[in-house]
Amino acid sequence: MHPTAMVHSFIELPLSIVIQYLPLLNLC
């Protein structure tokens, strides 16, 4: 596994979580 791929997945996972919970934060 390349370091760049590891960094990419490390960034992509929290990003997808943020995108999921963003509408909930906007409702508050």
mmCIF file of the N, C-alpha and C atoms, coordinates in Angstrom:
data_MODEL
# 
_entry.id   MODEL 
# 
loop_
_atom_site.group_PDB 
_atom_site.id 
_atom_site.type_symbol 
_atom_site.label_atom_id 
_atom_site.label_alt_id 
_atom_site.label_comp_id 
_atom_site.label_asym_id 
_atom_site.label_entity_id 
_atom_site.label_seq_id 
_atom_site.pdbx_PDB_ins_code 
_atom_site.Cartn_x 
_atom_site.Cartn_y 
_atom_site.Cartn_z 
_atom_site.occupancy 
_atom_site.B_iso_or_equiv 
_atom_site.pdbx_formal_charge 
_atom_site.auth_seq_id 
_atom_site.auth_comp_id 
_atom_site.auth_asym_id 
_atom_site.auth_atom_id 
_atom_site.pdbx_PDB_model_num 
ATOM 1  N N  . MET A 1 1  ? 0.845   -1.204 0.000  1.00 0.00 ? 1  MET A N  1 
ATOM 2  C CA . MET A 1 1  ? 0.000   0.000  0.000  1.00 0.00 ? 1  MET A CA 1 
ATOM 3  C C  . MET A 1 1  ? 0.877   1.249  0.000  1.00 0.00 ? 1  MET A C  1 
ATOM 4  N N  . HIS A 1 2  ? 0.635   2.104  -0.964 1.00 0.00 ? 2  HIS A N  1 
ATOM 5  C CA . HIS A 1 2  ? 1.431   3.330  -1.066 1.00 0.00 ? 2  HIS A CA 1 
ATOM 6  C C  . HIS A 1 2  ? 1.033   4.322  0.026  1.00 0.00 ? 2  HIS A C  1 
ATOM 7  N N  . PRO A 1 3  ? 1.995   5.115  0.500  1.00 0.00 ? 3  PRO A N  1 
ATOM 8  C CA . PRO A 1 3  ? 1.697   6.130  1.519  1.00 0.00 ? 3  PRO A CA 1 
ATOM 9  C C  . PRO A 1 3  ? 0.633   7.121  1.057  1.00 0.00 ? 3  PRO A C  1 
ATOM 10 N N  . THR A 1 4  ? 0.646   7.459  -0.226 1.00 0.00 ? 4  THR A N  1 
ATOM 11 C CA . THR A 1 4  ? -0.348  8.403  -0.744 1.00 0.00 ? 4  THR A CA 1 
ATOM 12 C C  . THR A 1 4  ? -1.747  7.816  -0.681 1.00 0.00 ? 4  THR A C  1 
ATOM 13 N N  . ALA A 1 5  ? -1.857  6.520  -0.938 1.00 0.00 ? 5  ALA A N  1 
ATOM 14 C CA . ALA A 1 5  ? -3.154  5.851  -0.869 1.00 0.00 ? 5  ALA A CA 1 
ATOM 15 C C  . ALA A 1 5  ? -3.645  5.796  0.576  1.00 0.00 ? 5  ALA A C  1 
ATOM 16 N N  . MET A 1 6  ? -2.721  5.618  1.508  1.00 0.00 ? 6  MET A N  1 
ATOM 17 C CA . MET A 1 6  ? -3.065  5.570  2.924  1.00 0.00 ? 6  MET A CA 1 
ATOM 18 C C  . MET A 1 6  ? -3.566  6.928  3.396  1.00 0.00 ? 6  MET A C  1 
ATOM 19 N N  . VAL A 1 7  ? -2.867  7.987  2.959  1.00 0.00 ? 7  VAL A N  1 
ATOM 20 C CA . VAL A 1 7  ? -3.283  9.348  3.300  1.00 0.00 ? 7  VAL A CA 1 
ATOM 21 C C  . VAL A 1 7  ? -4.630  9.672  2.669  1.00 0.00 ? 7  VAL A C  1 
ATOM 22 N N  . HIS A 1 8  ? -4.838  9.209  1.443  1.00 0.00 ? 8  HIS A N  1 
ATOM 23 C CA . HIS A 1 8  ? -6.087  9.471  0.738  1.00 0.00 ? 8  HIS A CA 1 
ATOM 24 C C  . HIS A 1 8  ? -7.270  8.845  1.469  1.00 0.00 ? 8  HIS A C  1 
ATOM 25 N N  . SER A 1 9  ? -7.129  7.602  1.895  1.00 0.00 ? 9  SER A N  1 
ATOM 26 C CA . SER A 1 9  ? -8.202  6.923  2.618  1.00 0.00 ? 9  SER A CA 1 
ATOM 27 C C  . SER A 1 9  ? -8.396  7.540  3.999  1.00 0.00 ? 9  SER A C  1 
ATOM 28 N N  . PHE A 1 10 ? -7.288  8.027  4.585  1.00 0.00 ? 10 PHE A N  1 
ATOM 29 C CA . PHE A 1 10 ? -7.335  8.651  5.908  1.00 0.00 ? 10 PHE A CA 1 
ATOM 30 C C  . PHE A 1 10 ? -8.096  9.976  5.857  1.00 0.00 ? 10 PHE A C  1 
ATOM 31 N N  . ILE A 1 11 ? -8.016  10.651 4.706  1.00 0.00 ? 11 ILE A N  1 
ATOM 32 C CA . ILE A 1 11 ? -8.752  11.910 4.512  1.00 0.00 ? 11 ILE A CA 1 
ATOM 33 C C  . ILE A 1 11 ? -10.185 11.627 4.055  1.00 0.00 ? 11 ILE A C  1 
ATOM 34 N N  . GLU A 1 12 ? -10.342 10.633 3.213  1.00 0.00 ? 12 GLU A N  1 
ATOM 35 C CA . GLU A 1 12 ? -11.636 10.356 2.591  1.00 0.00 ? 12 GLU A CA 1 
ATOM 36 C C  . GLU A 1 12 ? -12.666 9.863  3.612  1.00 0.00 ? 12 GLU A C  1 
ATOM 37 N N  . LEU A 1 13 ? -12.240 9.081  4.592  1.00 0.00 ? 13 LEU A N  1 
ATOM 38 C CA . LEU A 1 13 ? -13.168 8.523  5.566  1.00 0.00 ? 13 LEU A CA 1 
ATOM 39 C C  . LEU A 1 13 ? -13.815 9.599  6.433  1.00 0.00 ? 13 LEU A C  1 
ATOM 40 N N  . PRO A 1 14 ? -13.042 10.479 7.085  1.00 0.00 ? 14 PRO A N  1 
ATOM 41 C CA . PRO A 1 14 ? -13.680 11.558 7.860  1.00 0.00 ? 14 PRO A CA 1 
ATOM 42 C C  . PRO A 1 14 ? -14.504 12.489 6.972  1.00 0.00 ? 14 PRO A C  1 
ATOM 43 N N  . LEU A 1 15 ? -14.075 12.680 5.730  1.00 0.00 ? 15 LEU A N  1 
ATOM 44 C CA . LEU A 1 15 ? -14.774 13.560 4.811  1.00 0.00 ? 15 LEU A CA 1 
ATOM 45 C C  . LEU A 1 15 ? -16.177 13.030 4.516  1.00 0.00 ? 15 LEU A C  1 
ATOM 46 N N  . SER A 1 16 ? -16.297 11.726 4.302  1.00 0.00 ? 16 SER A N  1 
ATOM 47 C CA . SER A 1 16 ? -17.605 11.137 4.032  1.00 0.00 ? 16 SER A CA 1 
ATOM 48 C C  . SER A 1 16 ? -18.513 11.228 5.258  1.00 0.00 ? 16 SER A C  1 
ATOM 49 N N  . ILE A 1 17 ? -17.916 11.115 6.452  1.00 0.00 ? 17 ILE A N  1 
ATOM 50 C CA . ILE A 1 17 ? -18.683 11.247 7.697  1.00 0.00 ? 17 ILE A CA 1 
ATOM 51 C C  . ILE A 1 17 ? -19.175 12.680 7.868  1.00 0.00 ? 17 ILE A C  1 
ATOM 52 N N  . VAL A 1 18 ? -18.310 13.639 7.560  1.00 0.00 ? 18 VAL A N  1 
ATOM 53 C CA . VAL A 1 18 ? -18.684 15.056 7.658  1.00 0.00 ? 18 VAL A CA 1 
ATOM 54 C C  . VAL A 1 18 ? -19.821 15.377 6.694  1.00 0.00 ? 18 VAL A C  1 
ATOM 55 N N  . ILE A 1 19 ? -19.743 14.843 5.478  1.00 0.00 ? 19 ILE A N  1 
ATOM 56 C CA . ILE A 1 19 ? -20.780 15.083 4.470  1.00 0.00 ? 19 ILE A CA 1 
ATOM 57 C C  . ILE A 1 19 ? -22.112 14.480 4.915  1.00 0.00 ? 19 ILE A C  1 
ATOM 58 N N  . GLN A 1 20 ? -22.060 13.330 5.611  1.00 0.00 ? 20 GLN A N  1 
ATOM 59 C CA . GLN A 1 20 ? -23.279 12.697 6.095  1.00 0.00 ? 20 GLN A CA 1 
ATOM 60 C C  . GLN A 1 20 ? -23.942 13.519 7.199  1.00 0.00 ? 20 GLN A C  1 
ATOM 61 N N  . TYR A 1 21 ? -23.125 14.094 8.089  1.00 0.00 ? 21 TYR A N  1 
ATOM 62 C CA . TYR A 1 21 ? -23.670 14.786 9.249  1.00 0.00 ? 21 TYR A CA 1 
ATOM 63 C C  . TYR A 1 21 ? -23.845 16.280 9.035  1.00 0.00 ? 21 TYR A C  1 
ATOM 64 N N  . LEU A 1 22 ? -23.411 16.796 7.878  1.00 0.00 ? 22 LEU A N  1 
ATOM 65 C CA . LEU A 1 22 ? -23.531 18.214 7.587  1.00 0.00 ? 22 LEU A CA 1 
ATOM 66 C C  . LEU A 1 22 ? -24.981 18.703 7.593  1.00 0.00 ? 22 LEU A C  1 
ATOM 67 N N  . PRO A 1 23 ? -25.932 17.984 6.987  1.00 0.00 ? 23 PRO A N  1 
ATOM 68 C CA . PRO A 1 23 ? -27.344 18.420 7.042  1.00 0.00 ? 23 PRO A CA 1 
ATOM 69 C C  . PRO A 1 23 ? -27.867 18.493 8.473  1.00 0.00 ? 23 PRO A C  1 
ATOM 70 N N  . LEU A 1 24 ? -27.440 17.596 9.336  1.00 0.00 ? 24 LEU A N  1 
ATOM 71 C CA . LEU A 1 24 ? -27.877 17.621 10.733 1.00 0.00 ? 24 LEU A CA 1 
ATOM 72 C C  . LEU A 1 24 ? -27.361 18.861 11.445 1.00 0.00 ? 24 LEU A C  1 
ATOM 73 N N  . LEU A 1 25 ? -26.127 19.251 11.123 1.00 0.00 ? 25 LEU A N  1 
ATOM 74 C CA . LEU A 1 25 ? -25.550 20.449 11.735 1.00 0.00 ? 25 LEU A CA 1 
ATOM 75 C C  . LEU A 1 25 ? -26.255 21.706 11.241 1.00 0.00 ? 25 LEU A C  1 
ATOM 76 N N  . ASN A 1 26 ? -26.708 21.681 10.000 1.00 0.00 ? 26 ASN A N  1 
ATOM 77 C CA . ASN A 1 26 ? -27.401 22.845 9.436  1.00 0.00 ? 26 ASN A CA 1 
ATOM 78 C C  . ASN A 1 26 ? -28.790 23.019 10.053 1.00 0.00 ? 26 ASN A C  1 
ATOM 79 N N  . LEU A 1 27 ? -29.395 21.919 10.516 1.00 0.00 ? 27 LEU A N  1 
ATOM 80 C CA . LEU A 1 27 ? -30.723 21.999 11.121 1.00 0.00 ? 27 LEU A CA 1 
ATOM 81 C C  . LEU A 1 27 ? -30.683 22.674 12.488 1.00 0.00 ? 27 LEU A C  1 
ATOM 82 N N  . CYS A 1 28 ? -29.565 22.548 13.174 1.00 0.00 ? 28 CYS A N  1 
ATOM 83 C CA . CYS A 1 28 ? -29.448 23.112 14.523 1.00 0.00 ? 28 CYS A CA 1 
ATOM 84 C C  . CYS A 1 28 ? -29.492 24.641 14.508 1.00 0.00 ? 28 CYS A C  1 
# 
